Amino acid sequence: MTTFLVEAYATAAELAGTAARVRAAAEEAAGAGLAVRYLRSILVPGDQTSFHLVEGASADAVAELGRRASLPFLRIVEASCYPNTAQAEIPASVSSPFGTPSSSP
């Protein structure tokens, strides 16, 4: 499955409920045969924006998850996750304005 980032507006007060709805909808949808899996949610409080990481067979499957969770998403984009960017080797195709991560602890 591919990892997708789902962007939506949310306040800090709304995030826990929103994340719980997405998680529950993913479990229900997966039980019904839709290839999706909830990973985690991130809030950027200053922008009132939430990001939900979801694995899915396609962007359409993830959009269906958003509809089932009553999540008014702004966009869905493919994403790559790196476990520990301070120590992980980041592919050359990924550019950063901060340069290359340090190999020191």
Summary of the structure (lengths in Angstrom):
residues: 105
radius of gyration: 15.3
end to end distance: 32.3
largest distance: 46.5
contacts: 264
relative contact order: 0.24
helix: 31%
strand: 30%
